[in-house]
Amino acid sequence: MKQLVRIINFLVTLILGLTCLTAPLVNAEANEKTEKIEKLVEQQRHISKILGISLVIVEKGETVYQRNFGYKNVKEKTPVTSNTLFEIGSTTKAFTGLAILRLEKEGKLKRSDSVHKYIPWFKLKYQGEPQTITLNQLLYHSSGIASKSIAQIPESTASNALELNVKTLLNQELNRKPGSTFEYATINYDVLGLVIENVTK
């Protein structure tokens, strides 16, 4: 979890810094901006203890900057290259959220709907009482699902791996009333993913 927080802090700081530096990169000014970008990346990489990163800046569909920093294997001093694979991780949440919004725009669901409408067997309890969880609560991490639920995610290559993952919640109590407070839990978006599967077939 600490590593995830460090990565998020790194990305937020990097994005904010790059926003200030990435006006059109032209001629002599480009060299100065490139140096500033690389200095910012190295500073933030050091602060956040990020071993390696591949950075690409795209402006109006054109790649205006591309460089790799650090190592994919520190022990062997193997540098990051443009072919180094990185885990996409929570970046998928943006795509999942977008898919929910598109389905709502198409009239196929509403964010205020209960998850139960799309996954009939999805019944969770808080302090022994059955609860209604909405799609919006999943989107905003206010469903009551505990962040530690990530530890229950099974490894699987089965075609129904997403469903198996969501079913692990059936044996776990919510640790707060849905809609009451925020608690980041990766599995919120797995539930949304299963809703998307069921709605779109």
Summary of the structure (lengths in Angstrom):
residues: 201
radius of gyration: 20.7
end to end distance: 33.6
largest distance: 66.4
contacts: 524
relative contact order: 0.11
helix: 49%
strand: 15%
